[in-house]
Amino acid sequence: MSTSLPRPSSPPTTTDLPHACPATVRRVPSGQLLPNGARELVIQHQGGEYHLRLTRNDKLILTK
């Protein structure tokens, strides 16, 4: 037996999410994170490493 939860009529906005305030969200152009043709950035967070990669199709992927 499977039960499903009702889906919201629209996706949440930043005002619906906890700890998100559009006036204080910092925006950084990807060129500042990946300058001079770089394709990868390593982010250290709570003892782990996350890799931000630029794909061949110019998409960003974040992996642990």
C-alpha positions in Angstrom: 0.0 0.0 0.0 1.4 3.3 -1.0 0.4 6.7 0.3 1.3 9.9 -1.4 1.4 13.4 0.0 -0.3 16.2 -1.8 2.0 18.2 -4.0 2.2 22.0 -3.5 0.6 24.0 -6.3 3.8 25.9 -6.9 7.5 25.4 -6.0 8.7 27.2 -2.8 10.1 30.7 -3.2 13.1 32.0 -1.3 10.6 33.7 1.1 9.1 30.3 1.9 12.4 28.7 2.8 13.9 29.0 6.3 17.1 31.1 6.7 16.7 32.6 3.2 16.4 36.3 2.7 16.8 37.7 -0.8 18.1 41.0 0.5 21.1 39.3 2.1 21.9 36.5 -0.4 25.3 37.0 -1.9 25.6 36.5 -5.7 29.0 35.6 -7.2 29.5 35.3 -11.0 30.8 31.9 -11.9 33.8 33.5 -13.6 35.0 34.7 -10.2 34.8 31.1 -8.9 36.4 29.6 -12.0 38.7 32.2 -13.5 41.1 31.9 -16.4 39.5 28.8 -17.9 39.5 26.8 -14.7 37.0 23.9 -14.8 36.9 22.9 -11.1 36.9 24.4 -7.7 37.2 22.5 -4.4 35.1 23.8 -1.5 36.1 22.7 2.0 33.1 22.5 4.3 32.9 20.8 7.8 35.9 18.6 7.2 34.7 17.4 3.7 35.5 18.5 0.2 33.0 19.4 -2.4 33.9 19.7 -6.1 32.2 22.4 -8.2 32.8 21.4 -11.9 32.0 23.1 -15.1 30.8 20.5 -17.7 31.4 20.5 -21.5 27.9 21.9 -21.8 28.7 24.8 -19.5 26.6 23.5 -16.6 27.7 23.5 -13.0 27.8 20.3 -11.0 28.5 20.2 -7.2 29.6 16.8 -5.9 31.0 15.5 -2.6 
